[in-house]
C-alpha cells in the first residue's frame, strides 16, 4: 500500500496532495488523530491534576479494602467486613440473577402474547394490543417504581395474603416453600438426566431413520412420556427425596421457606412485562414474515397444520426473530441497572455506592464498562454466528 | 342437433338469503370468537378477565373516587383519591420553577407547536417562514426558560416536572439526529481511523446502560474538565442523552445505508458528484426514509429514558411524583400518582408511534422515488 501511495504522491506539491484521494484521506485522518490525541491529552492532564488535588490514588488496589456497608440481596456470603471486590461480585451475581429470571419470563410472555395477537380471536388479540401499547409507551423506570410501590404497600407480615398455606405475600415480599434435598435426591436427578438424554437420543435416531427410510416415528410423544415416566417411577421408589420446607407464621415473621424481596419481584415483573411486549412484536413480525405461499405449499403437500407450524413456519420465522430477540435480551440486562431506583443492589447500584465511598470513580466505571461491554460483545458475536448459520442459502 | 333436450332451466331461481351463520354480526362472532373449541375457551377466559378488571378499575378511578380535599385524610371514599392534582399540578408540570414566572415555559411550549408542525406535515401553511422560525426557536425557548433579554434569570436547578422531560427529550432528539447521521457515515467510511473511532464510540455507548452513562456524567465530567469549569447539570444530562441516542440512531441509519443498492452509490459517483454531494442528494434522502420507523422508535425510547434523570438528583415528573408519594400529606397514594404520570408519557409516546405509522404508510403510497 505504501508503494502505491509513494507512486501516487510523486510530484509533491500541496495542490497534488489535496486533489489526490489517498493524500486527502491521509491528511483528514491525520487531522482527526491530532484532535483526538489533543482531546485525550487535555482530559488526562485535567484528570491527573484534579485527582491529585482531591488526594485520590488510582489503581485497583482499593478492591481489597473493607466495605463498610451491608447488602440485603445476596447470593453469596457478604458482610460489612467483606471487601469492595466481593461487593462487586455480589452485585454482578444480582444482575445476572434478575436478568436471567427476566429473560426467561419475558420470552414466555412475549411468545404467548405474539401468538395470541395473531390469533383469530378478536377479544384476545385486542387485549394483547392494549397490553403491548401501554407497556411499550410508558417508561420502564416508572413501571418498576409503580410495581415496587404496589408490592411494598401490601399488608404487613401478620396480615399476609395467604395462598394455600404455601405462599405468603406481604410488604416484605413473597415467602415461598423451599426444597430440602435429601441424599437420595441424587438418584432422582440422575433419572431426570437419563430421561432427557434418552429422549434426545430417540429424537435424533427417529430423524435419521426418517431421512434414510421415510418411516416416521412419534418421537415427541414417546420421548415426553419417557421424560415424565422414568423420574416419576424413581420418585415412587425412593422415600421422600425432596422435603418442602413450608413457611410457618410466627409472631413477627415467618420461619422456614425462603423470601423473595419486593425489590427483586418488582424488578423482575416490570422487566419481564416490558421486554415481553417488545418480544411479542418481534414474534408477530417474524411469523408474518413467512409468506402465505409457504403455508399454502405445505398444505398442498399434505402436511397437517401442526406440522406446517413446526416444520415450515417456525424455522423460517426464527431466522427473522432471533437477531432482534438477542438484542432485546441485551436490553433487558442493561435495563436491570434501573434497579438502583428501588434499591435492588445490582452491579451499577453497588458500583455507585463504592464510588461514593472510595472515590475511585474511574476504576468503577472501567469495571462497569468491562462487564457490560463483554456481555454485549458476546451477544453480538453469538448473533453473527447465528446469522451466518441461518442465512438463507440462495441458489 | 337432433333432440332439443338441454339443461336450460325455464323457471326463475328463487333467490336464497345467505346462511345466517356466516354473515352479519352472528357470522362475525362465530368466525372471530367461537370458530373452534380452543378459540371458544380463549374467548370465555378473555371475557371473564375483562369482566373482573374493567368494573373494578372504572369504579376505582371514577365512581368511588374523590377529587377534592386538603390532604389524604380528607379522602374518605374507597376509590382513588385525586385531590392532590388540584394542589400539585403546577409542580408536576413545571417542577420548582417560580410560580410568577411559569408563563414563560407555557409560552415556550405553545411556540413549540408552530415550530415543530412544518417539519412533521408537508405543505403546512406558511411552511417556509415557519421553518425559519423553528430554526430560531431554540434560542427563543432558551431565553424564555433561562432568562436574559430583560427576563429575570432562573437557575436550571429550578427546572423540573414534565417541562424537564420535554426539554431534555426535545434537545436530545434535535441534537442526536445529525450526530447519528455523521456517526453512521463515519462507520461506513473508507478511512480506517475514522471508521474505527466511530465503531469504538458507537459500541461503547451502546454497550453501557444509560444510568451508568449518567453516573459518568455526574462523577467523571468534573474530573475531566479543568478545575474552574463547571457544567450545568441539565446540560450534562442533555449531552449524555444525546450521545446515547446518537449511537442508537447511527445503527438505525447504518441499516438504511446498507439497504441502498450499490448502484445508487455508483451512479452518484458516475455523475461526478463529490462524496458530500452524493450523500446529501442521493444516498441520505433514501436511507433516512427507510430508517424513519427505527429513528422514531429511538426517539420514543429517548423520551422515556428522560425519567432516568431522577437517579442523578434532578426532579422530573417522576421525581416530583416520588417526592409526593413520600410526603406525609399524600403518603400511600402511589397508584394514583404513577397512573397520572404514566398518562403523560403514554400520550406523547403513543402519538409519536402513530405518527411514524402514518408517515410510513404515506411514504409507501407515494412510492420509492418521491420524497
Interface residues (C-beta under 8 A of the other chain):
Chain A: X25 X28 X29 X32 X33 X36 X43 X46 X47 X49 X50 X51 X53 X116 X119 X120 X121 X122 X123 X124 X127 X133 X134 X136 X137 X138 X139 X140 X141 X142 X145 X146 X149 X150 X153 X334 X335 X337 X338 X340 X341 X348 X351 X352 X355 X361 X362 X365 X368 X369 X372 X373 X375 X376 X377
Chain B: X31 X32 X33 X35 X39 X42 X43 X46 X47 X49 X50 X190 X191 X192 X193 X194 X197 X203 X204 X206 X207 X208 X209 X210 X211 X212 X215 X216 X219 X220 X222 X223 X224 X225 X226 X227 X300 X304 X305 X306 X307 X308 X310 X311 X318 X322 X325 X332 X334 X335 X338 X341 X342 X345 X346 X349 X350 X353
